[in-house]
Amino acid sequence: MPSVQPPAPAAPPRPQRRPRPRLRPVYAAVVLGVAALLLATCWGAYRLWNGAPYPEVDPAIVATRLGAEAERVQDDLALPAGAESPPDRMETGACYYRGLRSVAHIDEARADVRTFILDWRTTGVPKDTARTGQERVRARLSQQGWKLISENISDTGFRYEDRNTGDQVDVNWYASTGTLAVSIHAPCGKIPDGYGL
């Protein structure tokens, strides 16, 4: 009788290889994080050097706005005939660099940023006339939401600021000459390229 050999033992099952975890999402996140940090650092350095940017303005719009306010102040003052009226042309003033760059450009005005001013004065105004007119100006500005930021600039004077535009109105009376001086000005703004002032 032929001998039957037992079957050979089955080879143990080969362990299945687990796929290695992919590092790509982690690597991508690290790269993006480093890039974001680098951009934030560059932007921070830029802002530290240049300071906050000036808002862009249209000089024609600013002139119209200041002219309208000058007329309202003139009406409030109700000075007698012959008193000087607001000028029909606004002046511009210097504005300076901000941030650390201002240290590198001490007292050097920027050509592309200007402040806008309308001012006029009338002498020989009696104290009572000046005070009555000033009170009308104060009452209207307060009613319109302007903020009082300075008082008694002159013998009797004040400065109000429009919370929305940053425009300021100064009305001062000087006892020595009876001069009533009015100044209406807009904050510094960046003017368009090629705009001639």
Disulfide bonds with the S-S distance in Angstrom:
Cys95-Cys188 2.00
